[in-house]
Amino acid sequence: MAKILVKQVRSQINCPLTQKKTLVALGLKRLGQVVEHDSNPAILGMVNKVKHLVSVEETK
């Protein structure tokens, strides 16, 4: 299964609470933090919700 690297590139200040909770659910607590996740529909849906706050890279 493919993996993705998710990096928080913008601050969560002044974002709706649902987007802040989505970042926490992805494991992102600080600006610049990088986490690795499996590429599945649940994770991709969360990434899509906060796509303006994160950058995504595919890994093998």
N, C-alpha and C positions, 0 to 999 in steps of 0.2 A: 504494500500500500504506500502511496506517495505521502510524503511529509511536507508541511509548510512551516516556514519561519515567519512569525508575526512580530513586528517591531512597532512600538508606539512612537510616533514621530510628532504628534501634536498634543498639547495639553488638554486635559479633560475639564479644566476650569470653564464654567459657564455652559456646560453641556447638560442636556436633560438627564435626569436620574437614571432612566432606563439605559442610556448609553454608558454611564459610569458603571452600572452594575454589569453590563456586558463586558467591559474592559476587565473588571475584576474576575468575571467568569472565565475569561480567556487567560487569566494569570498575569495580567499587566497591571502593575501598581505604580510604576514610575516612568517618566519620559525617557526614552532611549532603551528601555528594557526589551529584551528579545526572548520569545518563548517558542518552543517547537510543538506542533500538534499534528495528529493524523489528519489527512485531508478527507473529511467525511461531510455529509450534508449539514449536520448540526453545527460544526465548527465554521464551515463556509458561510452559513446563514448569519452567525454571530459576527464574522469578519465583515460581511456585507453591510451589517447595521452600523458599524463604526469605520467604514472604509475611508472616511475623510480624516481619521485620526491615526491610522496605522498604515504600514507598508507590508507587503506580503511577498515572499520568495518561495519558490518550490525547491525542495531538495530531493535527493534520491534515497 
